[in-house]
Amino acid sequence: MSLVADTAQWLLDGAHWSGPEGVPHRLLVHLGISAAAVGLAALIALPPAVLLGHARSRWGNVLVAVSNVTRALPVFGVLIILASTSLGLSTRSTVLALTLFAIPPLLTNAFLGVRDVDTDVVEAARGNGMSGLQVLRSVELPLALPLIAAGFRTSAVQVVATATLAAYVGGGGLGQFINEGFARGDQPETAAGGVLVALLALLVEVVLALVQRRVQPPAETRL
């Protein structure tokens, strides 16, 4: 049979959809690793990005530039370095490596989203007696939310796709199918793993695109 047919047969085999080595379990592990990385990246990136954007500080530009430099770092290289430390071959190594990968889109979008809110709108809010914190909470953040959501979307899709590397340091996830398939010379299993990761990344993209549309403020609010 062709590789396509063999891959389809592998995916339709019920034996691959049950137990701790099955698709559902590894899918949950993959999602857990990805969610932990994006969540940790958000905790690290969003507070300084939002505050510097609110202050229109030039240090925000510096922070964005520094974070974007990390995009050039190979995630697999960082993962190997972390695995060589006391963290060892573990899920923690994977989460930390992916966190570094997830920070730039979140930080950049949050800073630019808050900083670029129309100054006339901000001044009007201040003129109505709002404090700086109230302006940030009630004006800047709601208007910046679509761009912040776009940062989450980009970050999450990238992390979900890259989390396949977790399998190489014992972190689990869907990447195990790819890794094991290569090790055994099992092309259908390798291809099936790739298909599952691609479908998951596509699903995350679609869901977060819908979320981004939902948080888009009405046109009259953006004027």
C-alpha positions in Angstrom: 0.0 0.0 0.0 1.0 3.6 -0.4 2.2 5.7 2.6 -1.0 7.6 2.6 -3.1 4.5 2.9 -0.8 3.0 5.5 -1.0 6.2 7.5 -4.7 6.2 7.3 -4.8 2.6 8.4 -2.6 3.4 11.4 -4.8 6.3 12.4 -8.0 4.1 12.2 -6.5 1.3 14.2 -8.3 1.3 17.6 -5.2 -0.1 19.3 -3.5 3.3 18.8 -6.3 5.2 20.6 -6.3 3.5 24.0 -4.0 3.2 27.0 -1.1 5.3 28.2 0.6 5.0 24.8 -2.5 5.9 22.8 -3.3 9.1 21.0 -5.8 10.6 23.6 -3.3 10.3 26.5 -0.4 11.7 24.5 -2.6 14.4 23.2 -3.5 15.5 26.7 0.2 15.5 27.6 1.0 17.6 24.5 -1.7 20.1 25.4 -0.5 20.2 29.0 3.1 21.0 28.0 1.9 23.6 25.5 -0.5 25.3 27.9 2.1 25.4 30.7 4.7 27.0 28.4 2.2 29.7 27.0 0.8 30.3 30.5 4.3 30.8 32.0 5.3 33.0 29.1 2.2 35.2 29.6 3.0 35.6 33.3 6.5 36.7 32.4 5.8 38.9 29.3 2.4 40.6 29.8 2.9 42.6 33.0 6.0 44.5 31.9 4.7 44.8 28.3 1.4 46.3 29.4 3.0 48.7 32.0 5.6 49.9 29.6 3.0 50.3 26.8 0.8 52.3 29.2 3.8 54.6 30.0 4.7 54.9 26.3 8.2 54.1 27.6 11.1 53.7 25.1 12.3 50.9 27.3 9.5 49.0 25.9 11.1 49.1 22.5 14.3 47.9 24.0 12.5 45.0 25.7 10.7 44.0 22.5 14.0 44.1 20.6 15.7 41.9 23.2 12.9 39.4 23.2 12.9 39.3 19.4 16.5 38.4 19.5 15.6 35.2 21.3 13.6 34.2 18.2 16.9 33.4 16.5 17.7 30.8 19.2 17.1 27.2 18.1 14.5 25.7 20.5 16.0 22.3 20.2 19.5 23.7 21.1 18.0 25.4 24.2 16.2 22.2 25.0 19.4 20.1 24.9 21.2 22.7 27.1 18.4 22.6 29.7 18.4 18.8 29.6 22.1 18.9 30.4 21.5 20.8 33.6 20.0 19.6 36.9 16.6 19.6 35.2 17.6 16.6 33.2 15.5 14.8 30.7 12.1 16.0 31.9 8.9 17.9 31.0 10.3 20.9 32.9 13.1 21.3 30.4 10.7 21.2 27.6 8.3 23.8 29.2 11.1 26.2 30.0 12.5 25.9 26.4 9.1 26.5 24.9 8.4 29.4 27.3 11.4 31.2 25.9 10.0 30.6 22.4 6.5 31.8 23.4 7.5 35.1 25.0 8.3 37.3 22.0 4.8 37.3 20.3 3.1 37.9 23.6 5.4 40.7 24.7 5.5 42.5 21.4 1.8 42.4 20.8 0.9 43.5 24.3 3.3 46.4 24.3 2.4 47.7 20.9 -1.3 47.1 21.5 -1.4 49.3 24.7 1.1 51.8 23.5 -0.7 52.5 20.2 -4.1 53.2 21.7 -5.2 56.5 20.2 -3.8 59.3 22.4 -7.0 61.4 21.9 -9.0 58.6 23.5 -6.6 58.3 26.4 -6.6 62.1 27.0 -10.4 62.1 26.8 -10.5 59.5 29.5 -8.1 61.4 31.7 -10.2 64.5 31.1 -13.2 62.7 32.5 -11.3 62.2 35.7 -10.0 58.7 35.3 -6.8 57.8 37.1 -3.9 56.1 35.2 -5.0 52.7 36.5 -8.6 53.3 35.4 -7.4 54.4 31.9 -5.3 51.2 31.6 -8.1 48.9 32.8 -11.1 50.5 31.2 -9.7 52.1 28.0 -6.3 50.8 26.9 -6.6 47.1 27.7 -10.0 46.6 26.0 -8.8 48.4 22.9 -5.5 46.5 22.9 -7.1 43.1 23.6 -7.5 42.0 19.9 -3.7 42.5 19.4 -2.9 40.8 22.7 -5.2 37.9 21.6 -3.3 37.8 18.3 -0.1 37.4 20.3 -1.6 34.5 22.2 -2.7 32.9 19.0 0.7 33.2 17.3 2.4 32.0 20.5 0.1 29.0 21.1 0.2 27.7 17.5 4.0 27.9 17.4 4.3 26.2 20.8 1.9 23.4 19.9 3.8 22.7 16.7 7.2 22.9 18.4 6.2 20.8 21.5 6.9 17.7 19.4 10.5 18.2 20.5 9.4 17.1 24.0 9.7 13.5 23.0 13.4 13.8 22.5 14.0 14.6 26.1 11.5 12.3 27.7 8.7 15.0 27.9 6.0 13.0 26.1 3.3 14.2 23.8 2.4 13.6 20.2 6.0 13.9 19.2 6.6 10.4 20.7 4.9 8.9 17.6 7.3 10.7 15.3 10.3 9.8 17.5 9.3 6.2 17.9 8.4 5.9 14.2 11.8 7.1 13.2 13.6 4.8 15.6 11.7 1.8 14.3 11.7 2.8 10.7 7.9 2.8 10.9 6.9 5.4 8.2 3.2 5.2 8.8 3.6 5.9 12.5 6.0 8.8 11.8 3.6 10.3 9.2 0.6 9.7 11.5 2.4 11.6 14.3 3.0 14.5 11.9 -0.6 14.5 10.8 -1.8 14.6 14.4 0.4 17.5 15.3 -0.6 19.4 12.2 -4.3 18.9 12.9 -3.9 20.0 16.5 -2.0 23.1 15.5 -4.7 23.9 12.9 -7.5 23.4 15.5 -5.7 25.7 17.9 -5.3 28.3 15.2 -9.0 28.1 14.3 -10.2 28.3 17.9 -8.0 31.2 18.8 -8.9 33.0 15.6 -12.5 32.8 16.7 -11.6 34.1 20.2 -9.7 37.0 18.6 -12.7 37.9 16.6 -15.0 37.8 19.7 -12.8 40.2 21.6 -12.6 42.7 18.7 -14.3 45.9 20.0 -17.2 47.4 18.0 -16.2 49.8 15.2 -17.6 52.8 17.0 -15.4 52.0 20.0 -12.2 52.0 17.9 -13.0 55.4 16.4 
